């Protein structure tokens, strides 16, 4: 996790969801994350763990 509490996501094949269609909920769920041990970017140096994430609800699609 970055200093600001954000994580990056890559590798997804689904299209993005417009920010204007999202609303927060009070729910959190655990999700899988991984990071490089001691921030050393090399093969087989990943650490798998879980983190709690806020859950957002997608409302109706954004009107153009």
mmJSON file of the N, C-alpha and C atoms, coordinates in Angstrom:
{"data_MODEL":{"atom_site":{
"group_PDB":["ATOM","ATOM","ATOM","ATOM","ATOM","ATOM","ATOM","ATOM","ATOM","ATOM","ATOM","ATOM","ATOM","ATOM","ATOM","ATOM","ATOM","ATOM","ATOM","ATOM","ATOM","ATOM","ATOM","ATOM","ATOM","ATOM","ATOM","ATOM","ATOM","ATOM","ATOM","ATOM","ATOM","ATOM","ATOM","ATOM","ATOM","ATOM","ATOM","ATOM","ATOM","ATOM","ATOM","ATOM","ATOM","ATOM","ATOM","ATOM","ATOM","ATOM","ATOM","ATOM","ATOM","ATOM","ATOM","ATOM","ATOM","ATOM","ATOM","ATOM","ATOM","ATOM","ATOM","ATOM","ATOM","ATOM","ATOM","ATOM","ATOM","ATOM","ATOM","ATOM","ATOM","ATOM","ATOM","ATOM","ATOM","ATOM","ATOM","ATOM","ATOM","ATOM","ATOM","ATOM","ATOM","ATOM","ATOM","ATOM","ATOM","ATOM","ATOM","ATOM","ATOM","ATOM","ATOM","ATOM","ATOM","ATOM","ATOM","ATOM","ATOM","ATOM","ATOM","ATOM","ATOM","ATOM","ATOM","ATOM","ATOM","ATOM","ATOM","ATOM","ATOM","ATOM","ATOM","ATOM","ATOM","ATOM","ATOM","ATOM","ATOM","ATOM","ATOM","ATOM","ATOM","ATOM","ATOM","ATOM","ATOM","ATOM","ATOM","ATOM","ATOM","ATOM","ATOM","ATOM","ATOM","ATOM","ATOM","ATOM","ATOM","ATOM","ATOM","ATOM","ATOM","ATOM","ATOM","ATOM","ATOM","ATOM","ATOM","ATOM","ATOM","ATOM","ATOM","ATOM","ATOM","ATOM","ATOM","ATOM","ATOM","ATOM","ATOM","ATOM","ATOM","ATOM","ATOM","ATOM","ATOM","ATOM","ATOM","ATOM","ATOM","ATOM","ATOM","ATOM","ATOM","ATOM","ATOM","ATOM","ATOM","ATOM","ATOM","ATOM","ATOM","ATOM","ATOM","ATOM","ATOM","ATOM","ATOM","ATOM"],
"id":[1,2,3,4,5,6,7,8,9,10,11,12,13,14,15,16,17,18,19,20,21,22,23,24,25,26,27,28,29,30,31,32,33,34,35,36,37,38,39,40,41,42,43,44,45,46,47,48,49,50,51,52,53,54,55,56,57,58,59,60,61,62,63,64,65,66,67,68,69,70,71,72,73,74,75,76,77,78,79,80,81,82,83,84,85,86,87,88,89,90,91,92,93,94,95,96,97,98,99,100,101,102,103,104,105,106,107,108,109,110,111,112,113,114,115,116,117,118,119,120,121,122,123,124,125,126,127,128,129,130,131,132,133,134,135,136,137,138,139,140,141,142,143,144,145,146,147,148,149,150,151,152,153,154,155,156,157,158,159,160,161,162,163,164,165,166,167,168,169,170,171,172,173,174,175,176,177,178,179,180,181,182,183,184,185,186,187,188,189,190,191,192],
"type_symbol":["N","C","C","N","C","C","N","C","C","N","C","C","N","C","C","N","C","C","N","C","C","N","C","C","N","C","C","N","C","C","N","C","C","N","C","C","N","C","C","N","C","C","N","C","C","N","C","C","N","C","C","N","C","C","N","C","C","N","C","C","N","C","C","N","C","C","N","C","C","N","C","C","N","C","C","N","C","C","N","C","C","N","C","C","N","C","C","N","C","C","N","C","C","N","C","C","N","C","C","N","C","C","N","C","C","N","C","C","N","C","C","N","C","C","N","C","C","N","C","C","N","C","C","N","C","C","N","C","C","N","C","C","N","C","C","N","C","C","N","C","C","N","C","C","N","C","C","N","C","C","N","C","C","N","C","C","N","C","C","N","C","C","N","C","C","N","C","C","N","C","C","N","C","C","N","C","C","N","C","C","N","C","C","N","C","C","N","C","C","N","C","C"],
"label_atom_id":["N","CA","C","N","CA","C","N","CA","C","N","CA","C","N","CA","C","N","CA","C","N","CA","C","N","CA","C","N","CA","C","N","CA","C","N","CA","C","N","CA","C","N","CA","C","N","CA","C","N","CA","C","N","CA","C","N","CA","C","N","CA","C","N","CA","C","N","CA","C","N","CA","C","N","CA","C","N","CA","C","N","CA","C","N","CA","C","N","CA","C","N","CA","C","N","CA","C","N","CA","C","N","CA","C","N","CA","C","N","CA","C","N","CA","C","N","CA","C","N","CA","C","N","CA","C","N","CA","C","N","CA","C","N","CA","C","N","CA","C","N","CA","C","N","CA","C","N","CA","C","N","CA","C","N","CA","C","N","CA","C","N","CA","C","N","CA","C","N","CA","C","N","CA","C","N","CA","C","N","CA","C","N","CA","C","N","CA","C","N","CA","C","N","CA","C","N","CA","C","N","CA","C","N","CA","C","N","CA","C","N","CA","C","N","CA","C","N","CA","C","N","CA","C"],
"label_alt_id":[null,null,null,null,null,null,null,null,null,null,null,null,null,null,null,null,null,null,null,null,null,null,null,null,null,null,null,null,null,null,null,null,null,null,null,null,null,null,null,null,null,null,null,null,null,null,null,null,null,null,null,null,null,null,null,null,null,null,null,null,null,null,null,null,null,null,null,null,null,null,null,null,null,null,null,null,null,null,null,null,null,null,null,null,null,null,null,null,null,null,null,null,null,null,null,null,null,null,null,null,null,null,null,null,null,null,null,null,null,null,null,null,null,null,null,null,null,null,null,null,null,null,null,null,null,null,null,null,null,null,null,null,null,null,null,null,null,null,null,null,null,null,null,null,null,null,null,null,null,null,null,null,null,null,null,null,null,null,null,null,null,null,null,null,null,null,null,null,null,null,null,null,null,null,null,null,null,null,null,null,null,null,null,null,null,null,null,null,null,null,null,null],
"label_comp_id":["UNK","UNK","UNK","UNK","UNK","UNK","UNK","UNK","UNK","UNK","UNK","UNK","UNK","UNK","UNK","UNK","UNK","UNK","UNK","UNK","UNK","UNK","UNK","UNK","UNK","UNK","UNK","UNK","UNK","UNK","UNK","UNK","UNK","UNK","UNK","UNK","UNK","UNK","UNK","UNK","UNK","UNK","UNK","UNK","UNK","UNK","UNK","UNK","UNK","UNK","UNK","UNK","UNK","UNK","UNK","UNK","UNK","UNK","UNK","UNK","UNK","UNK","UNK","UNK","UNK","UNK","UNK","UNK","UNK","UNK","UNK","UNK","UNK","UNK","UNK","UNK","UNK","UNK","UNK","UNK","UNK","UNK","UNK","UNK","UNK","UNK","UNK","UNK","UNK","UNK","UNK","UNK","UNK","UNK","UNK","UNK","UNK","UNK","UNK","UNK","UNK","UNK","UNK","UNK","UNK","UNK","UNK","UNK","UNK","UNK","UNK","UNK","UNK","UNK","UNK","UNK","UNK","UNK","UNK","UNK","UNK","UNK","UNK","UNK","UNK","UNK","UNK","UNK","UNK","UNK","UNK","UNK","UNK","UNK","UNK","UNK","UNK","UNK","UNK","UNK","UNK","UNK","UNK","UNK","UNK","UNK","UNK","UNK","UNK","UNK","UNK","UNK","UNK","UNK","UNK","UNK","UNK","UNK","UNK","UNK","UNK","UNK","UNK","UNK","UNK","UNK","UNK","UNK","UNK","UNK","UNK","UNK","UNK","UNK","UNK","UNK","UNK","UNK","UNK","UNK","UNK","UNK","UNK","UNK","UNK","UNK","UNK","UNK","UNK","UNK","UNK","UNK"],
"label_asym_id":["A","A","A","A","A","A","A","A","A","A","A","A","A","A","A","A","A","A","A","A","A","A","A","A","A","A","A","A","A","A","A","A","A","A","A","A","A","A","A","A","A","A","A","A","A","A","A","A","A","A","A","A","A","A","A","A","A","A","A","A","A","A","A","A","A","A","A","A","A","A","A","A","A","A","A","A","A","A","A","A","A","A","A","A","A","A","A","A","A","A","A","A","A","A","A","A","A","A","A","A","A","A","A","A","A","A","A","A","A","A","A","A","A","A","A","A","A","A","A","A","A","A","A","A","A","A","A","A","A","A","A","A","A","A","A","A","A","A","A","A","A","A","A","A","A","A","A","A","A","A","A","A","A","A","A","A","A","A","A","A","A","A","A","A","A","A","A","A","A","A","A","A","A","A","A","A","A","A","A","A","A","A","A","A","A","A","A","A","A","A","A","A"],
"label_entity_id":["1","1","1","1","1","1","1","1","1","1","1","1","1","1","1","1","1","1","1","1","1","1","1","1","1","1","1","1","1","1","1","1","1","1","1","1","1","1","1","1","1","1","1","1","1","1","1","1","1","1","1","1","1","1","1","1","1","1","1","1","1","1","1","1","1","1","1","1","1","1","1","1","1","1","1","1","1","1","1","1","1","1","1","1","1","1","1","1","1","1","1","1","1","1","1","1","1","1","1","1","1","1","1","1","1","1","1","1","1","1","1","1","1","1","1","1","1","1","1","1","1","1","1","1","1","1","1","1","1","1","1","1","1","1","1","1","1","1","1","1","1","1","1","1","1","1","1","1","1","1","1","1","1","1","1","1","1","1","1","1","1","1","1","1","1","1","1","1","1","1","1","1","1","1","1","1","1","1","1","1","1","1","1","1","1","1","1","1","1","1","1","1"],
"label_seq_id":[1,1,1,2,2,2,3,3,3,4,4,4,5,5,5,6,6,6,7,7,7,8,8,8,9,9,9,10,10,10,11,11,11,12,12,12,13,13,13,14,14,14,15,15,15,16,16,16,17,17,17,18,18,18,19,19,19,20,20,20,21,21,21,22,22,22,23,23,23,24,24,24,25,25,25,26,26,26,27,27,27,28,28,28,29,29,29,30,30,30,31,31,31,32,32,32,33,33,33,34,34,34,35,35,35,36,36,36,37,37,37,38,38,38,39,39,39,40,40,40,41,41,41,42,42,42,43,43,43,44,44,44,45,45,45,46,46,46,47,47,47,48,48,48,49,49,49,50,50,50,51,51,51,52,52,52,53,53,53,54,54,54,55,55,55,56,56,56,57,57,57,58,58,58,59,59,59,60,60,60,61,61,61,62,62,62,63,63,63,64,64,64],
"pdbx_PDB_ins_code":[null,null,null,null,null,null,null,null,null,null,null,null,null,null,null,null,null,null,null,null,null,null,null,null,null,null,null,null,null,null,null,null,null,null,null,null,null,null,null,null,null,null,null,null,null,null,null,null,null,null,null,null,null,null,null,null,null,null,null,null,null,null,null,null,null,null,null,null,null,null,null,null,null,null,null,null,null,null,null,null,null,null,null,null,null,null,null,null,null,null,null,null,null,null,null,null,null,null,null,null,null,null,null,null,null,null,null,null,null,null,null,null,null,null,null,null,null,null,null,null,null,null,null,null,null,null,null,null,null,null,null,null,null,null,null,null,null,null,null,null,null,null,null,null,null,null,null,null,null,null,null,null,null,null,null,null,null,null,null,null,null,null,null,null,null,null,null,null,null,null,null,null,null,null,null,null,null,null,null,null,null,null,null,null,null,null,null,null,null,null,null,null],
"Cartn_x":[0.838,0.0,0.875,0.4,1.131,0.927,1.697,1.601,0.214,-0.505,-1.837,-2.942,-2.574,-3.554,-4.124,-3.638,-4.127,-3.315,-3.947,-3.262,-3.517,-2.646,-2.869,-3.455,-4.176,-4.824,-4.448,-3.994,-3.675,-4.062,-4.225,-4.511,-5.971,-6.86,-8.286,-8.699,-9.619,-10.105,-11.484,-12.069,-13.385,-13.248,-14.243,-14.174,-14.304,-13.818,-13.9,-15.326,-15.58,-16.884,-16.741,-17.593,-17.484,-17.631,-16.762,-16.775,-18.131,-18.759,-20.04,-21.147,-20.964,-21.99,-21.738,-20.723,-20.38,-20.832,-21.307,-21.625,-21.099,-20.555,-19.975,-21.05,-20.689,-21.538,-20.777,-21.369,-20.678,-19.927,-20.011,-19.444,-17.964,-17.21,-15.836,-15.725,-14.871,-14.613,-13.121,-12.655,-11.246,-10.992,-9.871,-9.469,-7.999,-7.63,-6.241,-5.369,-4.19,-3.186,-1.816,-0.869,0.508,1.429,2.624,3.625,4.995,5.989,7.356,7.969,8.585,9.254,10.374,10.345,11.322,11.393,10.275,10.19,11.276,11.713,12.723,12.007,12.006,11.253,12.014,11.743,12.393,11.454,11.728,10.884,10.885,9.758,9.582,9.836,9.601,9.808,8.507,7.367,6.078,5.579,4.881,4.259,2.75,2.022,0.569,-0.06,-1.099,-1.818,-3.217,-3.934,-5.273,-5.35,-6.222,-6.461,-7.964,-8.446,-9.857,-10.065,-11.09,-11.408,-12.822,-13.008,-14.354,-15.142,-16.431,-17.303,-18.103,-18.13,-18.879,-19.992,-21.108,-22.246,-22.306,-22.468,-22.643,-24.122,-24.413,-25.789,-26.108,-27.192,-27.548,-26.406,-26.314,-25.231,-25.337,-24.212,-24.113,-24.836,-25.641,-26.364,-25.488,-25.42,-24.625,-25.458],
"Cartn_y":[-1.179,0.0,1.231,2.201,3.455,4.232,5.28,6.108,6.71,6.9,7.496,6.448,5.176,4.122,3.528,3.945,3.43,2.228,1.376,0.275,0.394,-0.17,-0.139,-1.472,-1.43,-2.616,-2.707,-3.869,-4.052,-5.457,-5.64,-6.962,-7.259,-6.348,-6.584,-6.397,-7.21,-7.111,-6.478,-6.141,-5.52,-4.022,-3.392,-1.939,-1.183,0.026,0.864,1.293,1.698,2.197,3.692,4.524,5.975,6.346,7.201,7.626,8.224,8.938,9.588,8.585,7.306,6.298,5.531,5.916,5.194,5.948,5.194,5.787,4.86,5.443,4.619,3.908,2.775,2.088,2.078,1.544,1.434,0.117,-0.706,-2.055,-2.055,-2.978,-3.265,-4.774,-5.164,-6.579,-6.795,-7.96,-8.309,-8.697,-8.271,-8.621,-8.997,-9.799,-10.242,-9.122,-8.986,-8.042,-8.714,-8.17,-8.635,-7.438,-7.573,-6.514,-7.161,-6.388,-6.897,-6.801,-7.892,-7.93,-6.897,-6.048,-4.96,-4.065,-4.005,-3.175,-3.541,-4.781,-5.271,-5.932,-5.28,-5.698,-6.767,-8.014,-9.124,-10.331,-11.269,-12.465,-13.243,-13.842,-14.7,-13.961,-12.654,-11.868,-11.228,-11.76,-11.214,-11.795,-10.971,-11.389,-11.27,-12.368,-12.383,-12.154,-11.304,-11.043,-10.554,-10.042,-9.496,-8.114,-7.278,-5.935,-5.685,-4.835,-4.459,-3.3,-3.431,-2.41,-1.892,-0.599,-0.032,-0.55,-0.747,-1.237,-0.066,0.018,1.064,0.413,1.116,0.624,1.397,0.652,1.29,1.615,2.888,3.315,3.185,3.747,3.708,4.274,3.84,4.302,5.795,6.393,7.844,8.242,9.293,9.805,10.803,10.672,11.611,12.788],
"Cartn_z":[0.0,0.0,0.0,-0.715,-0.743,0.55,0.719,1.917,2.084,0.973,1.025,1.195,1.356,1.564,0.294,-0.864,-2.134,-2.59,-3.368,-4.025,-5.509,-6.321,-7.766,-8.196,-9.295,-9.84,-11.303,-11.716,-13.13,-13.546,-14.826,-15.344,-15.567,-15.19,-15.38,-16.824,-17.277,-18.648,-18.726,-17.587,-17.597,-17.823,-18.456,-18.676,-17.352,-17.332,-16.137,-15.847,-14.62,-14.196,-13.962,-14.58,-14.377,-12.903,-12.415,-11.015,-10.648,-11.572,-11.294,-10.968,-11.273,-11.008,-9.712,-8.949,-7.719,-6.483,-5.494,-4.198,-3.105,-2.027,-0.967,-0.156,0.418,1.389,2.706,3.738,5.037,5.161,4.141,4.177,3.799,4.399,3.985,3.788,2.871,2.608,2.458,2.882,2.721,1.267,0.749,-0.608,-0.642,-1.62,-1.76,-2.311,-1.753,-2.234,-2.158,-2.884,-2.758,-2.936,-2.403,-2.525,-2.55,-2.967,-3.001,-1.605,-1.16,0.138,0.164,1.181,1.339,0.102,-0.665,-1.877,-2.899,-2.865,-3.799,-4.966,-6.116,-7.293,-8.07,-7.747,-8.431,-8.429,-9.293,-9.382,-8.068,-7.754,-6.576,-5.265,-5.244,-4.039,-3.562,-4.031,-3.641,-2.332,-1.579,-0.326,-0.503,-0.32,-0.424,0.94,0.967,2.213,1.857,2.825,2.602,3.222,2.677,3.209,3.162,4.054,4.042,3.079,2.241,1.249,1.469,1.24,1.285,0.091,0.27,-0.794,-1.354,-2.671,-3.385,-4.173,-4.33,-5.093,-6.411,-7.499,-8.81,-8.98,-9.185,-9.422,-10.897,-11.31,-12.73,-13.556,-14.788,-15.658,-15.877,-16.072,-16.272,-17.552,-17.473,-18.643,-19.385,-20.698,-21.513,-21.937],
"occupancy":[1.0,1.0,1.0,1.0,1.0,1.0,1.0,1.0,1.0,1.0,1.0,1.0,1.0,1.0,1.0,1.0,1.0,1.0,1.0,1.0,1.0,1.0,1.0,1.0,1.0,1.0,1.0,1.0,1.0,1.0,1.0,1.0,1.0,1.0,1.0,1.0,1.0,1.0,1.0,1.0,1.0,1.0,1.0,1.0,1.0,1.0,1.0,1.0,1.0,1.0,1.0,1.0,1.0,1.0,1.0,1.0,1.0,1.0,1.0,1.0,1.0,1.0,1.0,1.0,1.0,1.0,1.0,1.0,1.0,1.0,1.0,1.0,1.0,1.0,1.0,1.0,1.0,1.0,1.0,1.0,1.0,1.0,1.0,1.0,1.0,1.0,1.0,1.0,1.0,1.0,1.0,1.0,1.0,1.0,1.0,1.0,1.0,1.0,1.0,1.0,1.0,1.0,1.0,1.0,1.0,1.0,1.0,1.0,1.0,1.0,1.0,1.0,1.0,1.0,1.0,1.0,1.0,1.0,1.0,1.0,1.0,1.0,1.0,1.0,1.0,1.0,1.0,1.0,1.0,1.0,1.0,1.0,1.0,1.0,1.0,1.0,1.0,1.0,1.0,1.0,1.0,1.0,1.0,1.0,1.0,1.0,1.0,1.0,1.0,1.0,1.0,1.0,1.0,1.0,1.0,1.0,1.0,1.0,1.0,1.0,1.0,1.0,1.0,1.0,1.0,1.0,1.0,1.0,1.0,1.0,1.0,1.0,1.0,1.0,1.0,1.0,1.0,1.0,1.0,1.0,1.0,1.0,1.0,1.0,1.0,1.0,1.0,1.0,1.0,1.0,1.0,1.0],
"B_iso_or_equiv":[0.0,0.0,0.0,0.0,0.0,0.0,0.0,0.0,0.0,0.0,0.0,0.0,0.0,0.0,0.0,0.0,0.0,0.0,0.0,0.0,0.0,0.0,0.0,0.0,0.0,0.0,0.0,0.0,0.0,0.0,0.0,0.0,0.0,0.0,0.0,0.0,0.0,0.0,0.0,0.0,0.0,0.0,0.0,0.0,0.0,0.0,0.0,0.0,0.0,0.0,0.0,0.0,0.0,0.0,0.0,0.0,0.0,0.0,0.0,0.0,0.0,0.0,0.0,0.0,0.0,0.0,0.0,0.0,0.0,0.0,0.0,0.0,0.0,0.0,0.0,0.0,0.0,0.0,0.0,0.0,0.0,0.0,0.0,0.0,0.0,0.0,0.0,0.0,0.0,0.0,0.0,0.0,0.0,0.0,0.0,0.0,0.0,0.0,0.0,0.0,0.0,0.0,0.0,0.0,0.0,0.0,0.0,0.0,0.0,0.0,0.0,0.0,0.0,0.0,0.0,0.0,0.0,0.0,0.0,0.0,0.0,0.0,0.0,0.0,0.0,0.0,0.0,0.0,0.0,0.0,0.0,0.0,0.0,0.0,0.0,0.0,0.0,0.0,0.0,0.0,0.0,0.0,0.0,0.0,0.0,0.0,0.0,0.0,0.0,0.0,0.0,0.0,0.0,0.0,0.0,0.0,0.0,0.0,0.0,0.0,0.0,0.0,0.0,0.0,0.0,0.0,0.0,0.0,0.0,0.0,0.0,0.0,0.0,0.0,0.0,0.0,0.0,0.0,0.0,0.0,0.0,0.0,0.0,0.0,0.0,0.0,0.0,0.0,0.0,0.0,0.0,0.0],
"pdbx_formal_charge":[null,null,null,null,null,null,null,null,null,null,null,null,null,null,null,null,null,null,null,null,null,null,null,null,null,null,null,null,null,null,null,null,null,null,null,null,null,null,null,null,null,null,null,null,null,null,null,null,null,null,null,null,null,null,null,null,null,null,null,null,null,null,null,null,null,null,null,null,null,null,null,null,null,null,null,null,null,null,null,null,null,null,null,null,null,null,null,null,null,null,null,null,null,null,null,null,null,null,null,null,null,null,null,null,null,null,null,null,null,null,null,null,null,null,null,null,null,null,null,null,null,null,null,null,null,null,null,null,null,null,null,null,null,null,null,null,null,null,null,null,null,null,null,null,null,null,null,null,null,null,null,null,null,null,null,null,null,null,null,null,null,null,null,null,null,null,null,null,null,null,null,null,null,null,null,null,null,null,null,null,null,null,null,null,null,null,null,null,null,null,null,null],
"auth_seq_id":[1,1,1,2,2,2,3,3,3,4,4,4,5,5,5,6,6,6,7,7,7,8,8,8,9,9,9,10,10,10,11,11,11,12,12,12,13,13,13,14,14,14,15,15,15,16,16,16,17,17,17,18,18,18,19,19,19,20,20,20,21,21,21,22,22,22,23,23,23,24,24,24,25,25,25,26,26,26,27,27,27,28,28,28,29,29,29,30,30,30,31,31,31,32,32,32,33,33,33,34,34,34,35,35,35,36,36,36,37,37,37,38,38,38,39,39,39,40,40,40,41,41,41,42,42,42,43,43,43,44,44,44,45,45,45,46,46,46,47,47,47,48,48,48,49,49,49,50,50,50,51,51,51,52,52,52,53,53,53,54,54,54,55,55,55,56,56,56,57,57,57,58,58,58,59,59,59,60,60,60,61,61,61,62,62,62,63,63,63,64,64,64],
"auth_comp_id":["UNK","UNK","UNK","UNK","UNK","UNK","UNK","UNK","UNK","UNK","UNK","UNK","UNK","UNK","UNK","UNK","UNK","UNK","UNK","UNK","UNK","UNK","UNK","UNK","UNK","UNK","UNK","UNK","UNK","UNK","UNK","UNK","UNK","UNK","UNK","UNK","UNK","UNK","UNK","UNK","UNK","UNK","UNK","UNK","UNK","UNK","UNK","UNK","UNK","UNK","UNK","UNK","UNK","UNK","UNK","UNK","UNK","UNK","UNK","UNK","UNK","UNK","UNK","UNK","UNK","UNK","UNK","UNK","UNK","UNK","UNK","UNK","UNK","UNK","UNK","UNK","UNK","UNK","UNK","UNK","UNK","UNK","UNK","UNK","UNK","UNK","UNK","UNK","UNK","UNK","UNK","UNK","UNK","UNK","UNK","UNK","UNK","UNK","UNK","UNK","UNK","UNK","UNK","UNK","UNK","UNK","UNK","UNK","UNK","UNK","UNK","UNK","UNK","UNK","UNK","UNK","UNK","UNK","UNK","UNK","UNK","UNK","UNK","UNK","UNK","UNK","UNK","UNK","UNK","UNK","UNK","UNK","UNK","UNK","UNK","UNK","UNK","UNK","UNK","UNK","UNK","UNK","UNK","UNK","UNK","UNK","UNK","UNK","UNK","UNK","UNK","UNK","UNK","UNK","UNK","UNK","UNK","UNK","UNK","UNK","UNK","UNK","UNK","UNK","UNK","UNK","UNK","UNK","UNK","UNK","UNK","UNK","UNK","UNK","UNK","UNK","UNK","UNK","UNK","UNK","UNK","UNK","UNK","UNK","UNK","UNK","UNK","UNK","UNK","UNK","UNK","UNK"],
"auth_asym_id":["A","A","A","A","A","A","A","A","A","A","A","A","A","A","A","A","A","A","A","A","A","A","A","A","A","A","A","A","A","A","A","A","A","A","A","A","A","A","A","A","A","A","A","A","A","A","A","A","A","A","A","A","A","A","A","A","A","A","A","A","A","A","A","A","A","A","A","A","A","A","A","A","A","A","A","A","A","A","A","A","A","A","A","A","A","A","A","A","A","A","A","A","A","A","A","A","A","A","A","A","A","A","A","A","A","A","A","A","A","A","A","A","A","A","A","A","A","A","A","A","A","A","A","A","A","A","A","A","A","A","A","A","A","A","A","A","A","A","A","A","A","A","A","A","A","A","A","A","A","A","A","A","A","A","A","A","A","A","A","A","A","A","A","A","A","A","A","A","A","A","A","A","A","A","A","A","A","A","A","A","A","A","A","A","A","A","A","A","A","A","A","A"],
"auth_atom_id":["N","CA","C","N","CA","C","N","CA","C","N","CA","C","N","CA","C","N","CA","C","N","CA","C","N","CA","C","N","CA","C","N","CA","C","N","CA","C","N","CA","C","N","CA","C","N","CA","C","N","CA","C","N","CA","C","N","CA","C","N","CA","C","N","CA","C","N","CA","C","N","CA","C","N","CA","C","N","CA","C","N","CA","C","N","CA","C","N","CA","C","N","CA","C","N","CA","C","N","CA","C","N","CA","C","N","CA","C","N","CA","C","N","CA","C","N","CA","C","N","CA","C","N","CA","C","N","CA","C","N","CA","C","N","CA","C","N","CA","C","N","CA","C","N","CA","C","N","CA","C","N","CA","C","N","CA","C","N","CA","C","N","CA","C","N","CA","C","N","CA","C","N","CA","C","N","CA","C","N","CA","C","N","CA","C","N","CA","C","N","CA","C","N","CA","C","N","CA","C","N","CA","C","N","CA","C","N","CA","C","N","CA","C","N","CA","C","N","CA","C","N","CA","C"],
"pdbx_PDB_model_num":[1,1,1,1,1,1,1,1,1,1,1,1,1,1,1,1,1,1,1,1,1,1,1,1,1,1,1,1,1,1,1,1,1,1,1,1,1,1,1,1,1,1,1,1,1,1,1,1,1,1,1,1,1,1,1,1,1,1,1,1,1,1,1,1,1,1,1,1,1,1,1,1,1,1,1,1,1,1,1,1,1,1,1,1,1,1,1,1,1,1,1,1,1,1,1,1,1,1,1,1,1,1,1,1,1,1,1,1,1,1,1,1,1,1,1,1,1,1,1,1,1,1,1,1,1,1,1,1,1,1,1,1,1,1,1,1,1,1,1,1,1,1,1,1,1,1,1,1,1,1,1,1,1,1,1,1,1,1,1,1,1,1,1,1,1,1,1,1,1,1,1,1,1,1,1,1,1,1,1,1,1,1,1,1,1,1,1,1,1,1,1,1]
}}}
